Amino acid sequence: MAAASSSDSDSGRAESSEASSKWLDAHYDPMANIHTFSSCLALADLHGDGEYKLVVGDLGPSGQHPRLKVLKGPTVLTESPLPALPAAAATFLMEQHEPRTPALALASGPCVYVYKNLKPYFKFTLPQLPPNPLEQDLWNQVKEHPIPPLNLPWYPSPFREKAEVPLSVQSLRFLQLELSEMEAFVSQHKSKSIKRQTVITTMTTLKKNLADEDAVSCLVLGTENKELLVLDPEAFTILAKMSLPSVPVFLEVSGQFDVEFRLAAACRNGNIYILRRYMPHPGSLGPEGTGVLGLVFENGKRWEFHREG
């Protein structure tokens, strides 16, 4: 009797593994050519017809040419270019008017792009942050009196690393230049105002005042400057601002903003913080540095997923 070849053995093990798997492939397309993260995926009844579709914020190959795609099963129904690389996607109801079709929010950089019926509807931009006072003073001096780059206290001093308030993009670009390029850069940018802008790191939704599945929801944004913002779903004004000890990367919420809510933020320092309505400071859960990979609220329980398992 001939011995089975190694390829036959490998094939048999693969089939056995697939047979014992608890997961079923409803749709499987290894050639879908989608480049994205789980945070940029959303299921939504986009047209109010009871048929849910997959919305994808596609980064594009090598981060080039990002696109918004809508899929029904493995089939791409529509796709359109995005203005920038997406960081998160969420669907939410903005109003109670009929038909009850959800809006789509895509977070990218400092902006949230809101789509209705897959068409651009509104763009929200995070408010600018106050500049570093010393940095602002230095650029003001440069405007009035030319200062040789070597005489600026931030070259190559540890000013950038020790600054309590981070520097603007303009100053960070200046610090990366060769000495021979600095004078021209200063001449070109000295008349421009210093702008410091944070970016969105994560996004989710929170019911406004009702717990119904089809109730109006607020957008909740986590930012690089360690803040959480709750946005009004109609006016897109900031309803609440909360501070965290670290940069949020995952968010989970329960409750309603106008009644009582609980918000959990898994942060870059490996810790999880809980915030509630009228709670002045976040409460901490668990030791730092545990490598949180995901966070879920379900049936009153909190599920944490860690790198260690």
Secondary structure, DSSP 8 states (H G I E B T S, - for coil): -----HHHHHHHHHHHHHHH-S---SS--TT------GGGEEEE-TTSSS--EEEEEE--GGG-S-EEEEEETTEEEEEEE-SS--SEEEEE---S-SS---EEEEEETTEEEEEETTEEEEEEE---B---HHHHHHHHHHHHS---GGGSTTSSSTHHHH-SS---HHHHHHHTS-HHHHHHHHHHHTTS---B---EEEEEEEESS--STTS-EEEEEEETTSEEEEE-TTT--EEEEEE-SS-EEEEEEEEETTTEEEEEEEETTS-EEEEETT-SS-EEES-TTS-EEEEEEETTEEEEEETT-
